[in-house]
Amino acid sequence: MSRQKGRLMAGRILPSRQPRKLTRPPREQPPPPTAAAALERTPVRLAWHTGDKVLWNGYSGTFLRETVDDHAEVLIGTRTYRLPKAELRSAEPR
């Protein structure tokens, strides 16, 4: 097999040996958010207690216990489900 001169191959240095020019100028980074703005966006996490009424996918159930990996055990009807806590909503009116 013979190699052809001038043929581009992966990993080869550009023939001009000069760095490529940027096609567009770099974008400016937005300033970091202030501490007050960061507090406003912090979601409120509910502290579930045994016996709390919860909703999950339209089903109502009773919170049983919290697991170590951010899941919860919920009793819906006669079955116990292990669900992500982020999917649970409070069933009690505010």
N, C-alpha and C positions, 0 to 999 in steps of 0.2 A: 504494500500500500504506500503510495507516495503522498506527501503533504503538498497542498497547494499554497503558494506564497500569497499573503494578503488576505487569506480566508480568516474570518473571525471565529474564535473559539472561546468557550467559557473560561474565565480566569486569566485571559491574556491582558497585557497592559495596552492601553490605547497607543496608537502609533505616534501621536504628537507628544506623549509623555507629559502633557500639561493637564492640570485638573480641569474638570468640566465646569463650565460656567452655570450659575443658577439660572433657571428659566424665568423665575419670578422672585421678587423680594420676599424675605421671610415675614410672616404675619406677626403683628404685635400681640403679646400675651395680655389678656385682661387682668386687671389688678385683683389680688386675692380678696375674698369676701371679708367683710368686717366681722368682729365677734358677735355683734348684735344680729346680723343677717344669718349667721350660722346657727344661732339659737332659735331663730324663727322657723327654720326648716327642720329642726330636730323632731322626728315623730315621737308621739307619746306612746310608750309601751305600757300596756295594761298588765297589772300584776294579777294573775289568775289565782283563785283560791278554790280548794275542794268544795264542790257543791254549787259553784257558779253556773248559771245558765248561759250556754254559748250557742252560736249559730255556725254551721259549716255547710257550704254549698246548698243552702235552703233547708237544711235539717237542724232541728233544735236538739240539744243534748245537755249533758251535765259534765262539767270539768272534773276529772278524777285526780290526776297528778301530772307533774312536769317531769320530763326526762332530761338527762344531762346534755343531749345533743339538740337542744332547741325544738323538741317535739313535745306533744302533750297527749295524754290518754283521755279520751272522751267517751262517755257512755251515751250511745244513741239507740234508743229502744232497748233491746236485750244484748246488744253487741258492744264491745269495747274496741274503739278505733285508735290507732296511733297516728296523729296528724301533726303537720308543721304548725307551730303556734302562730305564725304569720297569717295562716288561712282562717283563724278563728275570729269571730266577732262576738261582742256582748249581745245577749238576747234580752237583757233587761232594759226597760225604757229609761231614758235619761231625764 
